[in-house]
Amino acid sequence: MLNQFSRTELMLGSNAMKKLSESRVAVFGIGGVGGYTVEALSRSGIGSLDLIDNDTVSITNINRQIYALLDTVGQYKTDVAEKRIMQINPECHVRKYTTFYTPETSSEFDFSQYDYIVDAIDTVSGKIELAVKSQESGTPIISSMGAGNKLDPTMFEVADIYKTSVCPLARVMRYELKKRGVKRLKTVYSKEQPFIPDTENYEEKCKKRIPSSNAFVPSVAGLIIAGEVIKDLTAEWR
């Protein structure tokens, strides 16, 4: 019988689709990058999604975040995401956490329960903690490096953190993870030199919202991440 995943099943096969339906993926950060990751994962038949983000939709999110619309401004991103997922796959089990992920809040999560972890958060300390917890639990993880201040979506690459270059965030992560004994970390990163925003005469209260961003770079990073998750989860069946 045809369903919303029939076209994906033609490509991956029934065994892979069963694997996806039985998989639980945690997405930490569902903004410009993570929102598109969640969208693609839900449309690929992932059976269980944990959404971790304490933020509400802002008017300045509308230029790049899939859950940001004029009528969702002020709502928790996790709530908006859950509603959209249910319109795609009502059988998906969604767990929501309006939590700002930090080393101090990491104890709220049992990483051994996940089949895959997506790191789409912004803070270095949180990203490091996710990498450490992933290694401790043996759970696969993919981490998004900097997507802000970038203009060329074709510059993204998938690589281990220790093989990255140019990206300032990746450089910091390499240094910190090496100190902590993290052996590897799959990343999506860009070698594009960051664009320097012009904040002259920019409204003072919005200056804190830099780095600049757009509709076509974070979304591409998020979709690449989703593709890597799906490929890794179904590798046995392809």
C-alpha positions, 0 to 999 in steps of 0.5 A: 500500500502506498504511503508517504514514504513509498518513494523513499522505500523505492530507493532504500528498500523495505528493510532500511525503512523498517530500520528508520522507523525503529530508530531514535534520533536526538536533535540538539538545536532546531534552528536554522540548521537543526530545523531542516535536519528534523524536517528531512528526518521526519520525511524519511520515516525516522520513528522517534525524534527527541527535540532539544531547544529552549528557544522561542521563534523570533521575527528575525528567524523567519529569514532562515528557519523552517519553523519560523512564520509570522504566526509562530513567532513567540511559540517554542520551537519544539512545539512548532516542530512537533506540530509539523512532524505530526502532519508529516508522520503521525506515528513518529514519537516526539519527545520535547525538551525546552532545555538549553543544553550545557555541561550542567544540563547534560545529565538530563539525557540518557545518550545510550537510548539514542541511535544517533545524535545531531549537534546543531547547537551554537555554544562551544561548551555544549558541542564539546559536551555532546561529543564527549557524551557520544564517545562515552555512550558509543552513540554515533554523532554528527556535528554542525560547525559554523554556518553563520556569515557564509554565502556559498552553500556549495562549500560544505564538506563532511569530514572528521573534525581532525581533518577540517580546516579554515573554519574557526569553530572547527579549529577551537573544537579540534583543540578542545576535543583533543585535550579531552581524548575524543578520538573522532567527530563527524562534522559538516563544515565549510572552508568558505571565509566568513563574511563580515557583516556591516552593522553600521546604523544597525538597530542596537538591540539587534547587534547581538543577533550577529552572525549574519545568516540567510535562507540558503546556507544553514538549510543546506547544512541541515539537509546534509546532516540529515542525509548522513544520518539516514545513510549511516543508519541504513548502511547495512541494508544498502 
